[in-house]
Amino acid sequence: EGVRKFLTDDYTLTDSKGVVTTKQDDLDDFLKDRIRYTVFANKNMKVRLYPGAAIVIGQTIVQGTAQGKPFDVEVQFTDTLVYDRGRWRLAAGHVSRLRNGPQ
């Protein structure tokens, strides 16, 4: 439930292959156990604040399994958050792959 509240209803993520997913797509991956993270570590984050909005850039190291296959990648991300109904919510994200690890 926490993840669902953190995302706006019209949230989208553009992944490193240019595929755009929705809130429901990402929730399904999480809830149906299609993706399991063993590492999800953000670093080098910078935040720019605006009235009612924030942009966060940084890198994320992610390791785990996707549909049973191991992955180990590092991405550069840009997240756009909006201040909505008294809380910060993620409206859009974009990632670019920096490196692939052993798979």
N, C-alpha and C positions, 0 to 999 in steps of 0.2 A: 504493500500500500504506500510506503514511503516514496518509492521511485515514481509511482503514478502521480502523486501530488507534486513532485518536483518538476515534472514536465508539463508544459502547456498542452492544451488539447490539440493544437495544430503544430506541435513540435516535429521537426524533421532533422535527420542526420544525413549528411553527404559523406560517404566513406571514401577511402583512398582509391577506389576503383571508379568513383563517380556515381555509385548507386545511392539513391535517395530512399531512406526508410522513414517510417512514421512512428509515432508514439506506440501504436498498437503492435507494429512489427517488432520494435525493440522490447516491449513488454512480453510478447510471445516468446522471443528468444530466451529471455530471462526466466519466465515462469514455466516454460516447457522444458527447461534444462538443456536447451540446445547449445548454450555457451556457459562454460564454467571457467571462472577466473581463479588462478592461484596467485597471481600478482596483478595489481592494478595501481600503479604508482605515478602520480603526477609530480613534475619538477619544473623548475624555471618558469613558474607562473607569474604573469603580469596582468593586472586588472586596470581597466579604464572605466571610470564611473561617469554616468550621464544622468540627467533627471529621468528616473524611471527605467533606466537600462544600464547594463554593464556588459563589457566585452572582456573575455578572459582568453589569453593565449598562453601556450606552454607546450610541454612535451609529456607524453604518457608512455610508460613501459607496461605492456600487457602480455601476460603469459597464461596459458590454460589450454582448454580444448574447445573446439567448435565442431559440433556434430561428431564427436568422438576423435577428431584429429587434433594433434597438438599444434599450438602456435606460440610464437615468441617474437613480438614486434615492438617497435618504438615508432610513435607517431607525433607529428606536430598537430596541435589542435587549435581551433578558434571556436569559442562558445559564446553565444549571445543570450544573455539573461534579461528578463523583464521583471519589474516589481509589480506583482499582480495580487490583488486581494490580501495585502499585508505580508507577502512572502516573495522571496526571489525564486523564479521558476525559469528553467531552461527552455528557450524557444527554438533555438537552432544550433547545430554543431556542424563542424567540417573538420575532417582529418586528412592529413597527407602522410604517407608512410615514409619514415626516415631510414629504417633498416628492418630487414627480416633476420630473425635468428634461426638457429637450427630447428628443423621441423621433423 
